[in-house]
Amino acid sequence: MATTAATALRPLALTMGEPAGVGGELTLRAWISARDRTGPFFTIDDPDRLRALAGHLGIDIPIEEISDPVEAAALFERALPVLAERLPAPVTPGTPDPANAGAVVHAIERAVHLSLDGAAAGLVTNPIQKSVLYAAGFKHPGHTEYIAELCGGDEPVMMLACDALRAVPVTVHISLRDAVMGLTTQAIVAKGRITAAALMRDFGIAKPRLAVAGLNPHGGEDGALGTEDRDIVTPAVALLRAEGIDATGPAPPDTLFSPRARQGYDAAICMYHDQALIPVKALDFDGGVNVTLGLPIVRTSPDHGTALDIAGMGKASEQSLVAAMVTARLIAANRARGG
């Protein structure tokens, strides 16, 4: 894992996520199995909850409470550092309690501010249960939008990434009908512009290549199978190219993700949520990472949910969380090198 001296000294901030989900056990397992890969991190969580969970799962792990992130690096090799965020209600794995929603949200807020202040090298978020937060009065669509607001209102862009593919959806958490109706040339250009800049700054790619997916089968067959590719997507590609961005498309979605096609681009700009997420999860379900582009801080997340059905059973894999932390560390190092 290549890091600069500055980023090597600063820990990553890891949020608790939904306490009744798998985030806690993934955090414990990540420290045990992969701390040599992730570099130092601390979690914002309830230390008593983590100790109880470790005992329940039969995991022998030293947990040490810290009062400041600066303490994390020194003790990381011998114990999991925890910046305490006390939970007001007991936790039953698989059964979320809205009474704990405030602590979940506050953990996110603290991690963002620590990242903005430079106390943390970046932010890695364990999955939240949005329905529980909504029931407690949370007003944001999800993690990403809330973090973007805390960062000053920057436009966030979601990238799903694994070793084999980076994919960015233009429309995200809306119905397929609304995604088609709401697709615009301007939205594609905005996402493409932010993606190209992030590939340079965060991933060290000097001349990023973007492949822009078509919306309809076979790219619309020049209007025979829908006019959106001709009228919306093609002009977006032309505008991106006019800005000096190496963009191609619209590419037929049924061939865009083949092994040969993937060799020709650094990121795929996809028209809707599942067009981006399905290929990433099919190629590397356990290693996929959610990266938020366009923010002043580094933010990544595992590419899965809270897995309430297996919470507390010791069945969840920490691979995606570990990949998220390794990716956050890489991005932080690239930003540090770039000044």
C-alpha positions, 0 to 999 in steps of 0.5 A, a space after each residue: 500500500 503506497 502512501 505518503 508520510 503525511 497520510 500514513 500518520 493520519 488515521 481513517 475515520 470509520 462510522 458505526 453504520 446501523 448498529 443492528 446491521 453487520 457494520 460492527 462485526 465487519 469493523 472487528 474483522 477488518 482490524 483482525 484480518 487486514 490492518 496491515 493493508 488498511 493502515 491505521 483507522 479508528 471507528 466512531 462507535 459505542 465501545 461497550 456495544 463492540 465489546 459485547 458484539 465481539 464476545 457474542 461472536 467469539 472474536 478475541 480483539 482488544 478494544 481501546 477508547 480514545 479521546 482524540 484521533 491523534 491517539 489512533 496511530 500509536 495504539 492501532 497495532 495492539 488494539 482497535 481504537 474507538 472514538 466513543 459515540 454512546 447508543 441510548 438503546 440496547 442493540 439486537 442484531 437484525 432489529 434496528 431501533 429508531 432510538 439509536 438513529 441520532 447516534 448513527 447520524 452524529 457519528 457521520 457528522 463527527 467523521 465528516 468534520 474530522 476529515 474536513 479538519 484534517 484530523 482524519 485522512 478520509 471517511 469510510 462509512 458503514 452501511 445505514 438503514 435509511 428507513 430507520 433514519 427516516 422514521 426518526 426524522 432524517 430528511 436526506 435521501 441517503 449518506 451521500 447527500 447528507 455528507 455533501 451538505 456537511 461539506 458545503 453543498 458540493 455536487 456529489 457523484 457516486 462511483 462504484 469501483 472494483 479492480 475490473 471496472 469503475 462505473 458512474 450512474 447519471 441517475 441514482 435512487 429513482 425509478 427507472 421510469 423517472 430515470 428515463 424521463 429525467 435524463 438530460 444532456 446537462 446531467 451527463 456532462 456534469 457527471 462526466 466532467 466530475 468523473 474525469 477530474 476525479 480520475 486525475 486527482 484521486 486515481 492518478 490517471 493523467 488522461 482519463 478515458 470515459 465510455 458513455 453508455 447508451 440508454 436503449 438497446 443497441 444505442 437506439 438504432 438511430 432512433 428506431 429503438 428510442 431517440 434518447 441516445 441520438 437526442 440526449 446522449 450523443 450531444 453530451 459526448 460531443 460537449 465533453 470532447 469539446 472540453 478536452 475530455 476523452 469521451 466516447 459513445 453512446 456505447 451499446 450497453 450489452 457490449 460495454 462491459 465485456 473484457 475487451 471493451 473494458 480495456 478501452 476506458 477508465 470509467 463508464 458513465 451509465 444512464 441509470 442505477 442498475 446499469 452501473 451497479 449490476 456489472 460491478 457486482 457481477 464482476 466483484 461482489 465482495 470487492 466492490 467499493 462505493 466512492 463519492 467523487 466531487 467532495 473536498 474530503 475522501 469518502 468511500 463505503 462498502 458496496 452492500 447494505 446492512 444485511 439485517 438477515 445475517 447480522 450477529 451471525 458471523 457470516 458477513 464478509 469484511 472484504 468490501 469494507 477492507 477494499 473501501 478502506 484501502 481505496 480511501 487510503 489510495 485516494 488520500 495519498 494521491 491527493 497528498 501527492 498532487 498538493 
